[in-house]
Amino acid sequence: MGAIGFVVTHFGNRYVVAPEMAEIFMRKRQKLLDAGQAELVPLPHTGGVDILWIDETVPCEIAPITVPEGEDAETVSRRWGLCRRKRVSGAGDAGPPTSRAAGEATGVSG
């Protein structure tokens, strides 16, 4: 099994990142470094989204999170905050609020 996530350390701050987001970030970072350019790059992580300054002088390390032998991948993912919450069927499927509900929320009567 490969990495279940990655830890991005940027200026001493640690961000736990899902594999898909880490791959996008790493690709963008490498492209900038190869071109000798600098840019702000978004990094979606378990705590939200941060915009990180990337250039060749900025300390940035990316380390894989792996599942130790004998441990369950789901347990390790949960420990790192990488588990995706399962959506309960029907929850949130009500669609947009009706005009009346929207009016009540904004104080405008309809």
PyMOL commands that set and color helices and strands:
alter all, ss='L'
color gray80, all
select helices_A, chain A and resi 19-35+73-80+99-106
alter helices_A, ss='H'
color red, helices_A
select strands_A, chain A and resi 5-10+13-17+39-45+48-54+60-65
alter strands_A, ss='S'
color yellow, strands_A
deselect
rebuild
show_as cartoon
